């Protein structure tokens, strides 16, 4: 998934990072490409034709507003449907340079009363961002597909740091992983790392006990000799009704 709207040099580094990984994937790894500005748009369907995919990556246009907040739930729901209907492993990877100030909706929580030291909008300037992340966590908690995020334009202001941390939290909650790039040179390695992790993921099916709360926390331990293997998994889930 490309969510790119900004610095062309960063965008080109991201494209080259993807193009460098695609030819190295196993033949049974199919990759589709989507763009998320103004809704989800399929650029290429998953399939064995790598050249078609690589051409689509090169042709991606840098336009519009960021679409992560609006499309992440539909994207994970689409992946979830694929998982439930076929014996495949499916993950969603967002490559984004999104800036919280560039969204169509205002998440900046402007100060209502600048002279009032007790005005909560001064104390919690990122409250709207945190609220949005919390809602997204609830929306995707019953979906099985993991989310991976590579943010290629790290920003240091308070609201963007809160936003980027929220993306990482969302990815990790689904059993995926979030990566931030603080320099141009980190972008290809971050993309390669995310795709490598996706390629080596395993799917484990658990039977739900008869007495089971609607939401649950999960801990997974994989002993490996005297040490425990480092793993990541979906730590929370909400069971779908029906």
C-alpha positions in Angstrom: 0.0 0.0 0.0 1.5 3.4 -1.0 0.4 6.4 1.0 2.8 9.0 -0.4 2.2 12.7 -0.8 5.5 14.5 0.0 9.2 14.8 -0.7 10.0 13.2 -4.0 13.5 12.1 -3.0 12.0 10.0 -0.1 9.3 8.7 -2.4 11.9 7.6 -5.0 13.9 5.9 -2.3 10.8 4.0 -1.2 10.1 2.9 -4.7 13.6 1.7 -5.2 13.4 -0.1 -1.9 10.3 -2.0 -3.1 11.8 -2.7 -6.6 14.9 -4.1 -5.0 13.0 -6.6 -3.0 10.4 -7.9 -5.4 12.7 -9.9 -7.7 14.1 -11.7 -4.6 10.7 -13.0 -3.3 9.8 -16.7 -3.6 7.6 -17.6 -6.5 4.7 -18.4 -4.2 4.7 -14.9 -2.7 2.2 -12.8 -4.6 2.1 -9.0 -4.1 -0.7 -6.6 -4.9 -0.3 -2.9 -5.0 -2.9 -0.3 -3.8 -3.0 3.4 -3.4 -5.1 4.9 -0.6 -5.7 8.6 -1.4 -9.4 9.3 -1.7 -10.2 5.7 -0.9 -8.6 2.4 -1.8 -7.5 2.0 -5.4 -6.2 -1.3 -6.7 -3.2 -0.7 -9.0 -2.3 -4.3 -9.5 -3.9 -7.5 -8.2 -1.8 -10.1 -6.5 -0.3 -12.5 -9.0 2.9 -14.1 -10.4 3.7 -11.3 -12.9 6.5 -9.4 -11.2 7.1 -7.1 -14.1 3.5 -5.8 -14.1 3.9 -5.1 -10.4 7.3 -3.4 -10.8 5.9 -1.2 -13.6 3.0 -0.1 -11.4 5.4 0.8 -8.6 7.4 3.0 -10.9 4.3 4.7 -12.2 2.8 5.6 -8.8 1.8 9.3 -8.7 2.4 11.5 -5.6 -0.9 13.3 -5.2 -3.6 14.1 -2.7 -3.9 13.9 1.0 -2.7 11.0 3.3 -5.3 8.2 3.5 -4.0 5.9 6.2 -6.6 6.7 8.9 -9.5 6.3 6.4 -8.3 3.1 4.7 -6.5 1.0 7.2 -9.6 -0.7 8.5 -11.0 -1.5 5.0 -7.6 -2.8 3.9 -7.3 -5.1 6.9 -10.9 -6.2 6.4 -10.1 -7.1 2.8 -7.0 -9.1 3.9 -9.1 -10.8 6.6 -11.6 -12.0 4.0 -8.9 -13.5 2.0 -7.5 -15.3 5.0 -10.8 -16.7 6.0 -11.6 -18.0 2.5 -8.3 -19.6 1.5 -5.3 -21.4 2.9 -2.9 -18.5 2.5 -1.0 -16.0 4.7 -2.0 -12.4 4.0 -0.4 -9.2 5.4 -0.9 -5.5 4.8 2.1 -3.2 4.3 1.7 0.6 4.3 4.6 2.6 3.0 3.8 6.2 4.0 5.2 9.6 4.5 2.0 10.9 6.0 1.9 14.2 8.0 -0.8 14.6 10.6 -1.3 18.3 9.5 -2.0 17.2 6.0 -5.1 15.1 6.6 -8.5 16.4 5.4 -9.8 16.1 8.9 -8.2 18.3 11.6 -6.5 16.3 14.3 -4.5 19.2 15.8 -6.9 19.8 18.8 -6.5 23.6 18.7 -6.4 25.5 22.0 -9.9 26.7 22.9 -8.9 29.2 25.5 -5.2 30.2 25.4 -5.5 32.2 28.7 -6.9 29.3 30.7 -4.1 27.1 32.1 -6.7 24.4 32.9 -7.9 24.2 29.3 -7.5 20.4 28.5 -6.7 21.2 24.8 -3.4 22.8 26.1 -2.6 19.9 28.4 -3.4 17.2 25.8 -2.7 18.6 22.3 -2.7 15.1 20.8 -6.0 14.0 22.3 -7.7 13.7 18.9 -4.9 11.6 17.5 -5.0 9.3 20.5 -8.7 9.0 20.2 -8.5 8.1 16.5 -5.8 5.4 17.2 -8.0 4.0 20.0 -11.0 3.7 17.7 -8.9 2.0 15.0 -7.6 -0.5 17.5 -11.2 -1.4 18.3 -12.2 -1.6 14.7 -9.4 -4.0 13.7 -9.3 -6.1 16.9 -11.5 -8.9 15.3 -9.5 -9.0 12.1 -6.7 -11.6 11.6 -4.4 -10.0 9.1 -1.3 -8.3 10.5 -0.4 -4.7 9.7 3.1 -3.5 8.8 3.9 0.2 8.5 7.1 1.8 7.2 7.0 5.6 7.8 9.7 7.1 5.6 9.6 10.7 6.9 10.2 10.9 10.6 9.1 14.3 12.1 10.0 15.6 15.5 7.1 18.0 16.4 4.8 16.8 19.2 1.7 16.0 17.2 3.6 14.1 14.4 5.6 12.1 17.0 2.3 11.1 18.7 0.8 10.2 15.3 3.8 8.1 14.2 3.9 6.4 17.6 0.2 5.6 17.1 0.9 3.9 13.8 3.6 1.8 15.5 1.2 0.8 18.3 -1.5 -0.1 15.8 0.9 -2.3 13.8 2.2 -4.1 16.8 -1.3 -4.7 18.2 -2.2 -6.7 15.1 0.9 -8.9 15.3 2.7 -6.8 12.6 5.5 -4.3 13.0 6.1 -0.5 12.5 9.3 1.0 11.3 10.3 4.7 11.2 13.0 6.0 8.9 15.0 9.0 10.2 17.2 9.3 7.1 17.0 8.7 3.4 19.5 5.8 3.7 17.3 3.9 6.2 14.3 3.6 3.8 15.4 0.6 1.6 16.5 -1.4 4.6 13.3 -0.7 6.5 11.2 -1.8 3.5 13.3 -4.9 3.0 13.0 -5.8 6.8 9.3 -5.4 6.7 8.8 -7.6 3.6 11.3 -10.2 5.0 9.2 -10.4 8.2 6.0 -10.8 6.2 7.6 -13.5 4.1 8.6 -15.5 7.2 5.3 -15.2 9.1 3.4 -18.2 10.3 -0.3 -18.6 10.7 -1.5 -20.4 13.9 -5.1 -21.3 14.4 -6.4 -21.5 18.0 -9.7 -23.1 19.1 -11.7 -20.7 21.2 -12.8 -22.2 24.5 -16.5 -22.5 25.3 -16.2 -20.0 28.1 -14.5 -17.1 26.5 -14.8 -13.4 27.1 -15.5 -11.2 24.0 -12.0 -9.7 24.2 -8.8 -11.5 25.3 -5.1 -11.0 25.7 -2.8 -13.6 24.3 0.8 -14.6 25.2 2.8 -16.8 23.0 6.1 -18.4 24.1 8.4 -20.5 21.8 11.2 -22.1 23.8 14.4 -22.6 21.8 17.0 -24.3 24.0 17.6 -22.2 27.0 16.3 -19.1 25.5 12.9 -18.0 24.2 12.6 -17.2 20.5 11.9 -13.5 19.8 8.5 -13.3 18.2 5.6 -10.9 17.7 1.9 -11.8 17.6 -1.5 -10.2 17.9 -1.6 -9.6 21.6 -5.3 -8.7 21.8 -8.3 -10.0 19.9 -12.1 -9.6 19.8 -14.0 -12.6 18.7 -16.4 -12.0 15.7 -20.0 -12.7 16.5 -21.6 -15.4 14.3 
